Amino acid sequence: MALRAPTPPSTVPDLDAPGPAKPVEFPPDGQWHGPGQVTIQAPQYTRITHADWSCTGLACPVSIAADGSSATIDIRGRAIWIRPWTVYVAADVDAPLAGGQFSGNLTFEGVTVPLDVNITPGTPGAFGGYVSNVPGGGGARVRFVDPDLNAAAAGFLVQDVITSVDGQPVTSPASLNAALASKRAGATVPVDIRRNNTPMTLQYTIDQ
């Protein structure tokens, strides 16, 4: 049985979404531990990118889920815990626009401690061009696409009619603006359009 339990990290990182991964450090206790398994659950709207377990002289393989939602570390031996255990997490671009604090956890030797992060507020999205009304509330018609912005890279063309953003119906320029402003600039979402009366879907990394 461990002489001491893992303790929560002393700091909570601020994560931008999108943005780089930042470390969360679990301080050492200077006691003998292992063998055993560490399990980590990422906070909501984040993903684990890698972990540094400082297992000098030991085998400590790290397994991270494909979506980064969790990780396990197998400690195959006994050692004194003298260096911080570090988990690197990055915020997903679909995090709420307002940001906030979100919690995951780390469990080792029967003890669970929190893994907290702050996700910073995002920049509201906007369309990278100009649109106009379609009679009868039929969508938002593209009148201009800025060639230097993401709308052009996504493939929008003049005269396309935007009918939905990420499943949210678009009936006018105002509803398009509202749909995009509710999401973070930089998020990639499906946008349904009609082009020459043919429906299609574009993957759009939202402009700001």
C-alpha positions as CSV (number, residue, x, y, z in Angstrom):
1,M,0.0,0.0,0.0
2,A,1.3,3.5,-0.9
3,L,2.6,5.6,2.0
4,R,1.0,8.7,0.6
5,A,-1.7,9.4,-2.0
6,P,-1.1,11.3,-5.2
7,T,-1.9,15.0,-4.6
8,P,-3.6,17.4,-7.1
9,P,-1.5,19.6,-9.3
10,S,-0.5,22.9,-7.8
11,T,-1.4,24.9,-10.9
12,V,-4.3,24.9,-13.4
13,P,-3.2,25.6,-17.0
14,D,-5.1,28.1,-19.2
15,L,-5.8,26.5,-22.6
16,D,-6.7,28.3,-25.8
17,A,-9.0,26.4,-28.2
18,P,-7.5,25.8,-30.7
19,G,-4.0,26.1,-29.1
20,P,-1.0,24.1,-28.0
21,A,-0.9,21.4,-25.4
22,K,0.2,22.5,-21.9
23,P,1.5,20.5,-19.0
24,V,-0.3,19.5,-15.8
25,E,2.2,18.4,-13.2
26,F,1.5,16.0,-10.4
27,P,4.0,16.6,-7.6
28,P,6.2,13.7,-6.3
29,D,5.9,12.4,-2.7
30,G,9.4,10.9,-2.3
31,Q,7.9,7.5,-1.5
32,W,8.2,4.0,-3.0
33,H,5.4,3.1,-5.5
34,G,4.6,0.4,-8.0
35,P,4.1,-1.8,-9.7
36,G,0.7,-0.7,-10.8
37,Q,-1.3,1.2,-13.3
38,V,-2.1,4.9,-13.6
39,T,-5.3,5.8,-15.3
40,I,-6.0,9.4,-16.6
41,Q,-9.3,10.9,-17.8
42,A,-9.0,14.1,-19.8
43,P,-11.3,17.0,-18.9
44,Q,-14.2,17.6,-21.2
45,Y,-13.4,19.4,-24.4
46,T,-9.7,18.5,-24.1
47,R,-7.4,15.6,-25.2
48,I,-4.3,14.1,-23.8
49,T,-1.4,14.5,-26.3
50,H,1.4,12.8,-24.3
51,A,2.7,12.0,-20.8
52,D,6.1,12.2,-19.2
53,W,6.4,9.7,-16.4
54,S,10.2,10.0,-15.7
55,C,10.5,6.3,-15.2
56,T,14.3,6.1,-15.2
57,G,15.4,2.5,-15.2
58,L,11.8,1.2,-15.3
59,A,9.4,0.1,-18.0
60,C,6.5,2.5,-17.9
61,P,4.6,2.2,-21.3
62,V,2.0,4.9,-21.9
63,S,-1.1,4.1,-23.9
64,I,-3.3,7.1,-25.0
65,A,-6.8,6.6,-26.5
66,A,-7.1,7.5,-30.2
67,D,-9.3,10.5,-29.4
68,G,-7.0,11.6,-26.4
69,S,-9.9,11.2,-23.9
70,S,-7.9,8.9,-21.6
71,A,-4.6,7.3,-21.0
72,T,-3.0,4.5,-19.0
73,I,0.5,4.1,-17.7
74,D,1.8,0.7,-16.6
75,I,4.5,1.0,-13.9
76,R,6.3,-2.3,-14.1
77,G,8.4,-2.2,-11.0
78,R,9.0,-0.3,-7.8
79,A,10.7,3.1,-7.6
80,I,10.8,6.2,-5.5
81,W,8.6,8.9,-6.9
82,I,11.0,11.9,-7.0
83,R,10.1,13.7,-10.2
84,P,6.7,15.2,-11.2
85,W,4.4,13.2,-13.4
86,T,3.4,15.4,-16.3
87,V,0.3,15.1,-18.5
88,Y,0.0,17.3,-21.6
89,V,-3.5,18.3,-22.6
90,A,-4.8,20.5,-25.4
91,A,-8.3,22.1,-25.7
92,D,-10.6,21.0,-28.6
93,V,-11.8,23.8,-30.9
94,D,-15.4,22.7,-30.1
95,A,-15.1,23.9,-26.5
96,P,-17.8,26.3,-25.5
97,L,-17.3,29.9,-26.7
98,A,-17.5,31.2,-23.1
99,G,-14.7,28.8,-21.9
100,G,-14.6,27.8,-18.3
101,Q,-13.0,25.3,-15.9
102,F,-13.3,21.6,-16.7
103,S,-12.2,18.6,-14.7
104,G,-10.7,15.2,-15.4
105,N,-8.9,12.9,-13.0
106,L,-5.9,10.7,-12.3
107,T,-6.2,7.4,-10.4
108,F,-3.2,5.6,-8.9
109,E,-3.1,2.9,-6.2
110,G,-6.8,3.4,-5.5
111,V,-6.6,7.1,-5.1
112,T,-8.3,9.6,-7.5
113,V,-7.2,13.2,-7.7
114,P,-8.6,16.0,-10.0
115,L,-7.0,17.1,-13.3
116,D,-8.4,20.6,-13.9
117,V,-7.9,23.0,-16.7
118,N,-9.2,26.4,-17.6
119,I,-10.3,26.9,-21.3
120,T,-10.1,30.5,-22.3
121,P,-13.0,32.3,-24.0
122,G,-13.0,32.1,-27.7
123,T,-13.4,34.6,-30.6
124,P,-16.9,34.4,-32.2
125,G,-16.9,33.1,-35.8
126,A,-17.9,35.0,-38.9
127,F,-18.2,34.3,-42.6
128,G,-15.3,35.2,-44.7
129,G,-17.2,37.2,-47.3
130,Y,-20.6,38.8,-47.9
131,V,-24.1,37.2,-48.2
132,S,-27.5,38.5,-49.1
133,N,-31.1,37.4,-48.5
134,V,-32.8,34.6,-50.5
135,P,-36.5,35.3,-51.1
136,G,-38.8,33.3,-48.8
137,G,-36.2,32.6,-46.2
138,G,-34.4,30.1,-48.4
139,G,-30.9,30.7,-47.0
140,A,-28.0,33.2,-47.4
141,R,-26.7,33.7,-50.9
142,V,-22.9,34.2,-51.2
143,R,-22.1,37.5,-53.0
144,F,-18.4,37.7,-52.3
145,V,-15.7,35.4,-50.9
146,D,-12.5,36.9,-49.6
147,P,-9.7,35.0,-51.4
148,D,-7.4,35.3,-48.4
149,L,-9.8,33.8,-45.8
150,N,-10.9,30.3,-44.9
151,A,-14.2,30.6,-46.8
152,A,-12.3,30.6,-50.1
153,A,-10.2,27.6,-49.0
154,A,-13.4,25.7,-48.0
155,G,-14.6,26.1,-51.6
156,F,-17.5,28.7,-51.3
157,L,-18.4,30.3,-54.6
158,V,-20.4,33.4,-55.5
159,Q,-24.1,32.4,-55.9
160,D,-23.9,29.5,-53.5
161,V,-26.8,29.4,-51.1
162,I,-26.0,28.5,-47.5
163,T,-28.8,26.5,-45.9
164,S,-27.3,25.2,-42.7
165,V,-24.3,25.4,-40.4
166,D,-23.4,22.3,-38.4
167,G,-27.0,21.1,-38.7
168,Q,-28.5,24.5,-37.7
169,P,-30.8,25.9,-40.4
170,V,-29.8,29.1,-42.1
171,T,-32.8,31.1,-43.4
172,S,-31.2,34.5,-43.8
173,P,-27.9,36.4,-43.5
174,A,-28.8,37.2,-39.9
175,S,-29.3,33.5,-39.0
176,L,-26.0,32.6,-40.7
177,N,-24.2,35.3,-38.7
178,A,-25.8,34.0,-35.5
179,A,-24.9,30.4,-36.2
180,L,-21.3,31.2,-36.8
181,A,-21.0,33.7,-33.9
182,S,-22.1,31.0,-31.5
183,K,-19.0,29.0,-32.5
184,R,-15.3,29.6,-32.0
185,A,-13.3,31.0,-34.9
186,G,-11.0,28.2,-36.0
187,A,-13.6,25.4,-35.5
188,T,-14.3,23.2,-38.6
189,V,-18.0,22.6,-39.2
190,P,-20.1,21.1,-42.0
191,V,-22.0,23.8,-44.0
192,D,-24.8,22.7,-46.3
193,I,-25.2,24.7,-49.5
194,R,-27.0,24.7,-52.8
195,R,-25.0,25.3,-55.9
196,N,-26.9,25.5,-59.2
197,N,-29.8,23.8,-57.3
198,T,-27.5,20.9,-56.3
199,P,-27.1,20.3,-52.6
200,M,-23.6,19.7,-51.2
201,T,-21.7,20.0,-48.0
202,L,-18.5,22.0,-47.4
203,Q,-16.1,21.6,-44.5
204,Y,-15.5,25.1,-43.3
205,T,-12.9,26.3,-40.8
206,I,-14.7,29.3,-39.5
207,D,-13.2,32.7,-40.1
208,Q,-13.2,35.5,-37.5
